[in-house]
């Protein structure tokens, strides 16, 4: 067995590479950049998932696909680029799998497909995505549904993760840890809003658990969808509290009223609107962290026999310790796919544009 990992040079992709290598499972990588880590004997194709030639080249010798490649950051990506990468890229991949005779794949979607639909958010709950990321991921799922419908021998596992974090990640959790460490963080309001999270080592292991289970059960559904959410959920106050503890710092004894925090964010909102910069403070970030409830259900995952080996608070502690050991000195930088195939790859960072590639 040999698995092609699209987006294999990225944050989650690297953990999959390490997991598969430890299990002795062969893999290759398709990504916009070369991996910054040792991939052993894996073949690495530098290319765009929207490019038929690059995808075909990457698939040679593989018999299964793990599709991670995506336009997924919530800043610096145009509406059409989300759909071009997440929907059209999936179409290109399906066509290439047909040509290569590959009938097994796993697709990383997102809980963003639920959007503003009312809770509870189970796998078969209504979908109402408001952001183009969620809309494009739902469109990507439909591509695989259509691919499955054309041939009864095809199988697809769909994983819908919530916010995924862990060591070597430079997204929202990294920014929160950095703000708390710098002393510029203050809790706003009660902080009792639930924030569903996914720890990276758990989601990688769970995906392989589910996929291997499917390989052993020929009668499994042709397309099977699972939310991935750590349980029990934590509130924003509990998340911050664990980070304070891992940093060895004391929390502020009181919280800032929401109205005052939003008033203080106004100058940042104005700068963001005028310059397009991605600043660490904004009214939307404050609302997302301290006011918005993001709760998703994972009953189906539990019924399949999965239980995450790493508790959520332990995952937060591991990421915070990584931050203290090495992440603290590195900027929050991430890759933004080009609007078109062959375009220049951008490197976005907190506060603006980066000069070059991320360091991890």
BAMARFI-670764 format. One record per atom (N, C-alpha, C): x, y, z. Coordinates in steps of 0.001 Angstrom, whole numbers, plus 500000, padded with zeros to 6 digits. Atoms other than C-alpha are relative to their C-alpha. Example, Ala and Ser with C-alpha at 12.3 -4.5 7.8 and 13.67 -1.06 7.14 Angstrom:
500890498810500000/512300495500507800/500900501200500000/499180498810499940/513670498940507140/499230501090500730/
This chain:
500842498799500000/500000500000500000/500876501250500000/499287498728500057/501228503482499103/498966501123499903/500993498936499906/499304506652499991/500591501319499507/499617498638500367/499552510014498247/499338500960500982/500524498984499094/499172512872500737/500077501342499293/499993498649500560/498117516099499057/500071500985501175/499793499093498872/499207519012501216/500876499381501074/499206500761499032/501677516644502873/501130500770500659/498930499203499402/504239519372503576/499484500963501055/500601499061499051/501802521312505768/499981499486501426/500045500305498563/501060521244509481/499434498609500276/500592501311499758/498657518285509594/500692498941499147/499332500943500882/500384516644506631/501264499428500607/498759500480499380/503667516439508523/499709498940501056/500345500994498980/501990514575511392/499557498690499358/500360501226500709/500487512120508910/501254499289499487/498758500600500487/503911511580507359/500726499261501125/499320500615498862/505409510857510769/499244498764500489/500823501126499546/502502508575511727/500151498811499059/499891501086500975/502673506553508505/501393499387500004/498627500507499963/506461506276508651/500205499087501201/499862500808498793/506252504932512205/499313498645499852/500738501248500219/503762502283511021/500541499202498810/499431500698501145/505878501337508001/499137500052498757/500871499838501164/503261502550505509/500640500998499034/499359499140501000/504698504022502285/499071501150499618/500785498830500395/503578507492501221/500816500887499076/499403498951500823/504288510219498674/499277501300500312/500534498684499663/503579513949498848/499813500838498742/500220498944500988/502036516555496554/499727501277500773/500197498738499298/502366520125497797/500598501126499169/499486498819500706/503114523658496614/501455500272500312/498597499820499608/506466523523498420/500591498654500404/499333501191499507/509052520926499354/499856499923501517/500076500130498538/508704519521502871/501272500528500657/498856499486499247/510967521166505443/500514498969500990/499631501062499075/511349517843507263/500380498751499223/499541501222500637/512827514435506502/498816499101499665/501104500868500420/510422512263504485/500507498630499559/499462501315500333/512706509269504015/500004499747498507/499993500388501418/512120507511500703/498782500504499230/501218499510500661/508878509352499887/500344500853498782/499882499126501162/508541510951496464/499229501281500276/500639498710499729/507739514659496745/499827500767498693/500308499233501200/506024516387493835/499605501406500402/500349498605499744/506037520173493995/499038500428498905/500998499657500990/502834521199492290/498681500345500646/501310499526499561/499276522466492547/498966498903499813/501025501032500101/496354520143493241/499000500301498887/500874499639501119/494486522043490501/500629499677498650/499245500245501231/497143521078487928/499948498512499646/500130501421500342/496257517778486166/501333499291499821/498703500638500234/499865517099485141/500717499711501316/499333500184498701/501216517580488675/499328498888500794/500727501019499253/498486515419490202/500268498619499417/499743501289500653/498995512643487651/501394499493500335/498627500391499678/502745512642488292/500106499529501447/499923500345498579/502264512528492059/499333498663500301/500766501216499745/499817509591491825/500701498727499532/499338501197500531/502222507249490035/500504499101501130/499553500961498992/502753504146492129/499154499975501254/500846499945498803/500078505078494684/498689499255499765/501293500673500146/496884503168495374/498929500561500924/500986499306499179/495156505429497926/500408501463500120/499734498554499913/494861509194498460/499440500559501293/500437499212498851/494683511348501569/500042501455499555/500099498667500597/493446514734500370/499887501069501098/499932498929499003/494538517512502760/500129501379499370/499702498709500633/495512520260500298/498748500863499938/501179499137499942/493199523255500720/500392501460500122/499939498587499644/492737526993500794/499145500119501250/500757500113498750/491753527309504419/500153501149500981/499875498905499044/492983530448506198/498870501009499797/501147499081500088/490344533059506985/500417501426499686/499525498655500319/492466536008505873/500928499917498798/499065499905501124/494153536935502589/499679499119498809/500374500870501111/492295534522500287/498703500514499384/501184499517500693/489796535646497664/498914498919499942/501143500907500053/486322534093497452/500191498905498950/499902500974501091/486956532410494089/501153499026500192/498852500882499776/490303530978495209/499615498843500905/500476501094499146/488609528994497976/499355498911499142/500723500973500816/486344527336495407/500908499350498957/499114500555501009/489060526901492812/500875498895500593/499139500997499355/491308525024495249/499179498857500589/500696501019499224/488775523190497409/498967499209499205/500968500707500839/486174522328494765/500651499498498707/499408500406501276/488000522338491427/501239499132500189/498859500863499704/491131520864492979/499547498576500278/500551501334499731/488993517952494203/499560499334498700/500396500561501307/487587517510490686/501225499493499239/498769500402500689/491092517402489238/500547498710500602/499499501192499323/492109514835491830/499152498775499662/500873501128500323/489073512634491167/500233499493498579/499728500397501390/489741512669487425/501327499246499918/498693500656500027/493382511734488029/499936498626500668/500159501311499368/492368508915490391/499319499030499048/500643500855501005/490064507586487672/501027499479499001/498994500367501001/492922507601485173/501018499001500559/499011500873499363/495197505840487687/499381498732500567/500670501185499482/492573503274488689/499935499951501517/500039499935498533/492507504430492331/498553500169500456/501398499984499566/489239503791494167/499820500303501489/500073499732498561/490086504634497829/500591501367500317/499445498706499603/490488508116499297/499393500439501328/500509499321498808/490053510174502449/500119501491499741/500054498564500279/489074513838502262/499793500761501300/500171499139498836/489565516431504990/499119501180499616/500920498889500176/486540518714504934/500106500898501230/499960499109498839/485569520953507884/498624500120500627/501281499710499351/482865521613510469/499457501356499553/500479498725500541/482649525006508738/498839499809499040/501126500255500904/480137523331506408/498663500249500695/501257499791499270/477505523698509163/499631501478500081/500250498568499986/477884527472509249/499083500435501116/500955499463499026/474939529130510979/498813499075500248/501096500943499754/472754526009511026/499838499804501505/500225500157498559/471151525456514439/500635498726500556/499471501178499330/472700523038516941/498867499007500272/498650500570499953/473251520186517475/500556499757498601/499332500191501275/475805519729514700/500516498564499898/499618501373500303/475824516018513885/500295499913498500/499599500153501402/477041514624510561/498858500227499019/501127499863500930/473559514667509029/499161501243500297/500713498763499693/472525518035510462/499988500922498780/500032499045501121/471581520899508094/501333500729499838/498768499254500302/474435522784506406/499610501409499559/500303498612500349/474428526570506183/501270500848500068/498736499261499930/477970527816505489/499841501442499533/500066498581500338/478330531614505429/501322500519499440/498674499589500474/482066531880504754/500372499137498790/499648500792501188/483499530786501371/500849498776500308/499244501195499646/485815528363503158/499041498833500241/500969501052499732/482891526365504537/499203499628498763/500743500269501218/480967526727501295/500801499180499007/499150500716500956/483904525495499223/500318498585500480/499776501349499476/484535522547501537/498765499132499786/501226500737500277/480895521521501214/499916499645498517/499965500266501445/481265521839497448/500989498881499688/499024501075500171/484351519614497685/499421498650500382/500655501249499609/482344516982499543/499078499501498886/500930500383501068/479764517018496742/500756499420498799/499175500557501078/482562516398494216/500278498526500265/499703501395499676/483479513197496045/498732499154500022/501269500735500074/479824512206496373/499691499623498546/500234500268501423/479498512507492586/500976498946499479/498980500973500412/482725510545492103/499605498597500454/500434501285499455/481428507749494340/498813499450499220/501238500428500653/478050507648492561/500243499396498622/499714500482501355/479708506875489204/500507498567499970/499400501335499988/481267503579490332/499806499399501388/500299500632498720/480099501228493068/501203499457500738/498809500542499335/483645500065493811/500802501085500743/499249498910499389/484804503496494999/499591500222501451/500241499742498593/485107504460498663/500674501302500406/499429498736499531/485660507811500386/499650500217501469/500172499632498596/486144508663504058/500127501512500095/499992498536499864/485266512302504860/500139500346501481/499766499548498629/486646513892508043/499684501491500071/500307498585499775/485172517173509294/500601500432501340/499391499567498735/487586518571511882/499517501395500382/500135498632499540/487025521609514006/501410500594500069/498690499355499925/489926523989514801/501036498997500490/498969500978499660/493034521788514848/501280500722500401/498810499334499473/496074522766516886/501009498960500469/498953500858499461/499316521336518198/501358500627499748/498649499490500256/503086521876518218/500271500168498515/499603499620501360/504447523487515022/498875500679499231/501092499288500647/501116525177514271/500066501480500352/499839498557499794/501134528980513819/498698500764499765/501291499343500237/497417529736513575/499447500601501292/500660499276498916/494891530955516136/500499499636501390/499556500393498663/496062528896519112/501388500552500303/498674499419499826/499626530053518586/499886501476500382/500186498576499712/498450533671518569/499491500213501421/500532499887498645/496485533119521791/501106499753501031/498904500291499068/499473531540523548/500979501164500045/499042498893500057/501724534362522375/499456501230500719/500583498834499329/499319537044523601/499994499821501513/500000500254498560/498962535408527022/501418500109500549/498612499949499550/502734535012527304/500533501428500059/499501498624500067/503321538653526366/499365500913501045/500692499171499026/500915539932529025/499002500951499380/500937499113500689/498743541641526408/498598499391499877/501278500692500093/495843539239526883/499148500316501228/500945499827498904/492767539936528990/498719499259499655/501258500696500238/489699537766529352/498868501010499864/501127499102500268/486574539429527992/498703499279500359/501267500603499611/483183538748529533/500194498776500883/499946501176499124/482418535482531332/500930498912499475/499154501049500571/484369533291528917/499387498619500131/500661501290499831/481756530543529281/499511499405498677/500384500525501315/481298530028525540/500863498798499633/499291501229500359/482238526527524356/500753500184498689/499191499973501223/485041526230521774/500462498572499704/499597501363500364/485250522771520184/501365500030499313/498633500042500512/488840521822519358/500382498588499576/499411501278500401/490881519046517724/501500500070500228/498548500056499814/494376518058518815/500603499154498887/499506500553501257/496525517148515833/500402498530500083/499584501401499910/498035513863517042/498791499073500088/501219500809499887/494562512602517926/499272499873498674/500764500062501248/492959513513514612/500713499147498957/499244500847500923/495747511829512646/499768498527500337/500202501391499587/495447508635514674/498561499548499760/501405500349500210/491640508721514475/499701499763498527/500214500170501442/491692509144510698/500500498644499531/499451501288500411/493940506121510248/499217498850500620/500847501014499354/491830504139512735/498738499759499178/501233500120500778/488682504868510732/500276499431498616/499681500465501351/490349504276507381/500335498506500001/499646501418499903/491838500938508445/498757499154500301/501264500694499692/488430499962509848/499194499798498723/500731500094501269/486901500673506428/500628498948499094/499334500988500844/489526498572504642/499637498582500433/500303501327499472/488605495655506888/498512499647499888/501441500223500085/484854496062506294/499499500352498597/500441499737501385/483910495733502597/498577500552499916/501399499556500046/480257496461503478/499826501407500552/500093498638499469/481084499923504897/499387500921498948/500608499074500969/479197502869503288/501025500496498981/499088499546501053/480678504034499999/500628501342500363/499452498739499494/481072507519501480/499543500137501452/500285499987498569/481293507834505256/500572501285500593/499618498681499493/481410511194507081/500077499968501524/499815499924498562/482758511804510580/500436501407500407/499460498816499331/483037514972512634/501169499552500860/498974500282499004/486262515105514589/500065501164500972/500030499009498929/485925516966517878/500447499314501279/499598500552498716/487662516362521187/498863500190501004/501002499913498942/485313515627524082/500654499652501335/501004498946499923/484593516968526590/500524501334499474/499627498677500486/484552520491525146/500515500863501144/499536499014499033/486308523359526884/499398501364499672/500420498618500230/485134526946527334/501231500837499686/498866499123500297/487273529862526208/500775500328501269/499320499723498736/488042530595529881/500866498813500422/499227501197499641/489193526992530438/501225499843499106/498856500062500922/491406527101527344/501088500973500446/499036498999499546/493053530316528502/500620499594501325/499485500406498700/493372528950532032/501076498939499892/498991501038500184/495269525875530839/501289500586499437/498800499378500577/497642528032528783/500749500787501072/499353499289498893/498314530290531781/500764499014500884/499368500993499133/499075527197533850/501253499430499359/498846500579500694/501411525714531222/501140501001499864/498979498957500077/503218529052530906/500580500349501371/499561499661498655/503561529278534677/499687501431500372/500387498619499741/501759532618534738/498665500060500732/501258499791499305/498961533976536897/499018500753499112/501029499327500777/495675535007535314/499614501330500646/500594498786499473/494202538464535659/498773499606500824/501105500412499131/491656538275538508/498618500411499492/501308499540500480/488895540088536594/499995500072498479/500157499981501455/487522540278533067/499602501391499530/500377498740500628/487055543223530710/498582499863499443/501344500077500585/483408543972529809/500071499948498469/499984500158501450/482586543026526215/499912501346499285/500172498712500687/481452546548525291/501295500806499997/498753499246499903/484740548011526484/501076499407499082/499028500662500879/486825545427524627/499734500338498541/500343499685501389/484946546082521379/500305501462499682/499651498590500185/485410549824521848/501500500156499798/498544499935500128/489136549316522308/500513499408498699/499576500637501253/489278547202519138/499722500864498783/500376499167501146/487847549966516941/501196500534499214/498844499511500776/491247551532516037/500645498897499157/499424501122500746/492508548085514994/499118499656498800/500923500273501113/489382547508512879/500198500993498864/499807498953501013/490002550810511087/501284499751499212/498721500271500671/493649549935510352/499871498796499071/500198501194500823/492631546489509062/499241500346498725/500810499631501163/490020548018506753/500796500847499013/499246499092500865/492411550676505421/501212499339499357/498738500568500483/495530548529505013/499899498548499546/500111501415500332/494280544962504694/500909499118500817/499091500788499180/496745543847507353/499230499082500951/500600500977499106/496011540835509536/500532500247501412/499531499632498668/496362542321513022/499515499001501051/500378500981498970/496239540215516209/498771500396500797/501178499530499266/493417542335517659/498983500559499017/501105499451500783/490051543046516051/498708499652500731/501271500294499358/486427543114517105/499531498595499646/500417501339500400/485814539927515110/500756498928500779/499226500977499224/488646538082516876/499486499920501434/500518499968498629/487289539183520255/498677499257500085/501295500674500002/483782538018519381/500160498498499807/499787501423500269/485045534702517996/500483499266501244/499415500684498856/487047533904521113/499103500024501225/500685499837498723/484844535227523889/498470500010499928/501458499902500091/481289535431522547/499382498875499174/500586501002500891/480765532894519762/500205498582500542/499962501401499583/479929529324520722/500205499142498761/499759500901501120/481401526738518359/500021498576500546/500132501329499394/480135523365519516/499502499000498970/500330501033500968/480030520228517396/499997498647500703/500152501301499368/479137516633518159/500838498946499289/499172501072500552/481257513507517664/499518498639500487/500558501266499523/478889510737518790/500316498844499049/499758501054500992/479405508799515553/501421499461500116/498599500401499834/483173508757516084/500153499092501216/499944500830498805/482728507393519594/499351498649499784/500700501258500275/480264504759518374/500842499063499138/499111500815500829/482923503585515899/501117499367500816/498997500601499119/485131502742518875/501209500872500272/498840499128499804/487414505774518936/499932500782501302/499832499135498837/488633507498522090/501388500617499909/498712499317500154/491373510112521848/500945499651501144/499059500373498945/494486508971523742/500593501201500748/499386498814499392/495669512536524470/498886500954500411/501038499070499552/493296514641526627/500242501401499464/499919498676500592/492546518122525331/500944500922500771/499126499136499211/494281519902528206/501464499587499875/498630500466500233/497355517731527684/500512500508498661/499612499468501299/497373518772524029/500351501470500080/499700498579499810/497222522431525049/501339500183500711/498726499924499277/500086521839527456/501171499672499075/498924500372500923/502179520142524764/500309501139499030/499756498905500932/501669523017522353/500658501177500703/499413498887499264/502482525599525017/501461499732500312/498598500344499717/505679523758525957/500852500097498738/499277499825501268/506672523630522282/500231501483499732/499874498548500181/506011527372522099/501153500541500838/498938499508499121/508311527991525060/501375499524499535/498715500578500387/511029525709523695/500526500544498683/499517499538501300/511136526952520094/499028500900499240/500965499224500777/507912528410518732/499970501475500333/500063498610499550/508230531618520725/500833500936499148/499083499159500781/511057532880518561/499654500027498518/500370500085501410/509279532122515287/498742500819499729/501184499199500329/506752534392513532/498828499118499591/501200500717500442/503172533313512880/499847500221498499/499995499882501461/503498532697509137/499322498771499407/500628501134500666/501380530548506844/499904500259498503/500026499923501457/501118529786503158/498599500296499492/501267499671500643/498379531279501028/500112499586498527/499874500473501382/497753529479497703/499762501121499007/500211498970501029/497956531551494525/498593499922499430/501351499960500568/494731532627492838/499883499072498790/500024500835501194/495707530671489717/501170499031500018/498919500976500119/497821527639488877/501243500695499448/498753499404500456/501426528702488494/500252501384500552/499813498689499397/500902531937490402/500996499947501149/499012499918498926/503250533132493097/499361499628501336/500464500398498682/502789531449496470/500254501124500988/499864498930499018/502147534032499199/500239499423501387/499759500377498616/503290533877502797/499428501086500880/500654499005499146/500877535693505085/500527499884501420/499577500035498599/501816536651508622/499130500962500791/500740499106499141/500251538370511581/500569501399499850/499539498624500171/500462542054510757/500294500366498569/499753499635501386/500985541831506998/500498498838499176/499442501024500882/502979539898504398/501402499629500444/498653500452499668/506055537790505041/500886500086498771/499041499898501113/509202538099502938/500239498660499337/499671501300500565/509705534383502482/499244498899500708/500731501134499444/508650530899503575/500061499943501514/500014500206498560/507721529934507103/501173499127500402/498844500756499533/510431528401509222/499642498625500519/500385501332499539/508411525346510186/498786499536499212/
